[in-house]
Amino acid sequence: MGRLDGKVCLITGAARGQGESEARLFAREGATVWLTDVLDADGERVAGQIGAIYRHLDVRDESAWSALVTEMMGKHGRIDALINNAGIFATGRHFEIDPEEFARVMDVNCLGVFLGMRAVSPIMRELRSGSIVNISSLAGLRGGIGAFAYHTSKWAVRGMTKAAAVENGRRNVRVNSIHPGLIDTDMMQQLPGAEDEMRMTRRVPLGRAAAADEVANLALYLASDESSYSTGSEFIVDGGLNAL
Ligand SMILES: NC(=O)c1ccc[n+]([C@@H]2O[C@H](COP(=O)([O-])OP(=O)(O)OC[C@H]3O[C@@H](n4cnc5c(N)ncnc54)[C@H](O)[C@@H]3O)[C@@H](O)[C@H]2O)c1
């Protein structure tokens, strides 16, 4: 028996990285997986390999969200889990980045999560069941130098998660955030100092970056009924960095 048997799950930014790992794991655990991204060739390839459905979805596009949710409801009549995973990273201190770059990061990382919750939670509220998982970051739990817009956006994801959890609690719709540390994906290669991985991971108590699967395991727990009493909470997967 799979841990997500009978569930319809939607994962954004799932053509590669953590989203791809989540799509593969969720499909193995019995879910009907819809994966979305802006990288269509990669998304179609992953979907084909795991028997999932791929659709192009720029998370900033409200009408695309609405079309996707309408299509999913037409096919299944339900959406049980939404993983708001799509995100971008950008460098720059607050006195260096221009407002356009700040807005670009906020649009994908923050507006995208809001639009996803806004499109899907009415369906879950009606069903009186559902789990929304928002991928924040360790950067949404603390400050840091050189990625001001990213930090801001990931704190906003954490805040939206708590507000939406409270708004949805009575309808049995759970909303939680995941806070990954250093995860070995394309995004990690964009972090300052990425050219020297040994140096970058030296401060991590477990002494290494994580594989994307290690975040997917946590997303699986939160998407499943195993986490039925958790909502509005922060789930950290960071090899101990936040304990420093
Ligand atoms: N890798 C890390 O170290 C790390 C750490 C903490 C948090 N995160 C977060 O984890 C999530 C997944 O990142 P990842 O590590 O897999 O990186 P990644 O770059 O491999 O994956 C991000 C995915 O999001 C997609 N995406 C970007 N803009 C989009 C848009 N406008 N609409 C739809 N999809 C879009 C990309 O095409 C890509 O497939 C992100 O939210 C990221 O901020 C990553």
The ligand as a MOL file (V3000), in Angstrom:
LIG
                    3D

  0  0  0     0  0            999 V3000
M  V30 BEGIN CTAB
M  V30 COUNTS 44 48 0 0 0
M  V30 BEGIN ATOM
M  V30 1 N 18.7070 24.1330 -3.3630 0
M  V30 2 C 18.7540 24.6890 -2.1860 0
M  V30 3 O 19.8090 24.7250 -1.5520 0
M  V30 4 C 17.5030 25.3030 -1.5710 0
M  V30 5 C 17.5540 25.6730 -0.2300 0
M  V30 6 C 16.4190 26.1960 0.3770 0
M  V30 7 C 15.2500 26.3280 -0.3350 0
M  V30 8 N 15.2100 25.9780 -1.6490 0 CHG=1
M  V30 9 C 13.9260 26.1230 -2.3550 0
M  V30 10 O 13.5190 24.8640 -2.8500 0
M  V30 11 C 12.6660 25.0470 -3.9920 0
M  V30 12 C 13.1430 24.1310 -5.1240 0
M  V30 13 O 14.4160 24.5610 -5.5680 0
M  V30 14 P 15.5380 23.5630 -6.1270 0
M  V30 15 O 16.6150 23.5080 -5.1240 0
M  V30 16 O 14.9020 22.3080 -6.5760 0 CHG=-1
M  V30 17 O 16.0780 24.4370 -7.3590 0
M  V30 18 P 15.8970 24.2820 -8.9440 0
M  V30 19 O 16.3610 25.5670 -9.5200 0
M  V30 20 O 16.4910 23.0210 -9.4130 0
M  V30 21 O 14.3020 24.1280 -9.1310 0
M  V30 22 C 13.4310 25.2080 -9.1650 0
M  V30 23 C 12.3560 24.9240 -10.2110 0
M  V30 24 O 11.4290 26.0200 -10.2230 0
M  V30 25 C 11.1350 26.3180 -11.5750 0
M  V30 26 N 10.6780 27.6930 -11.7320 0
M  V30 27 C 11.4140 28.8390 -11.6650 0
M  V30 28 N 10.6440 29.9010 -11.9320 0
M  V30 29 C 9.3810 29.4220 -12.1700 0
M  V30 30 C 8.1390 30.0250 -12.4990 0
M  V30 31 N 8.0180 31.3650 -12.6600 0
M  V30 32 N 7.0580 29.2380 -12.6660 0
M  V30 33 C 7.1670 27.8980 -12.5190 0
M  V30 34 N 8.3040 27.2630 -12.2250 0
M  V30 35 C 9.4040 28.0240 -12.0500 0
M  V30 36 C 12.4440 26.0790 -12.3090 0
M  V30 37 O 12.2450 25.9470 -13.7040 0
M  V30 38 C 12.9440 24.8130 -11.6260 0
M  V30 39 O 12.4770 23.6560 -12.2540 0
M  V30 40 C 12.7090 26.5320 -4.3090 0
M  V30 41 O 11.5640 27.1710 -3.7960 0
M  V30 42 C 13.9510 27.0060 -3.5690 0
M  V30 43 O 13.8900 28.3850 -3.2600 0
M  V30 44 C 16.3040 25.4700 -2.2820 0
M  V30 END ATOM
M  V30 BEGIN BOND
M  V30 1 1 1 2
M  V30 2 2 2 3
M  V30 3 1 2 4
M  V30 4 1 4 5
M  V30 5 2 4 44
M  V30 6 2 5 6
M  V30 7 1 6 7
M  V30 8 2 7 8
M  V30 9 1 8 9
M  V30 10 1 8 44
M  V30 11 1 9 10
M  V30 12 1 9 42
M  V30 13 1 10 11
M  V30 14 1 11 12
M  V30 15 1 11 40
M  V30 16 1 12 13
M  V30 17 1 13 14
M  V30 18 2 14 15
M  V30 19 1 14 16
M  V30 20 1 14 17
M  V30 21 1 17 18
M  V30 22 2 18 19
M  V30 23 1 18 20
M  V30 24 1 18 21
M  V30 25 1 21 22
M  V30 26 1 22 23
M  V30 27 1 23 24
M  V30 28 1 23 38
M  V30 29 1 24 25
M  V30 30 1 25 26
M  V30 31 1 25 36
M  V30 32 1 26 27
M  V30 33 1 26 35
M  V30 34 2 27 28
M  V30 35 1 28 29
M  V30 36 1 29 30
M  V30 37 2 29 35
M  V30 38 1 30 31
M  V30 39 2 30 32
M  V30 40 1 32 33
M  V30 41 2 33 34
M  V30 42 1 34 35
M  V30 43 1 36 37
M  V30 44 1 36 38
M  V30 45 1 38 39
M  V30 46 1 40 41
M  V30 47 1 40 42
M  V30 48 1 42 43
M  V30 END BOND
M  V30 END CTAB
M  END
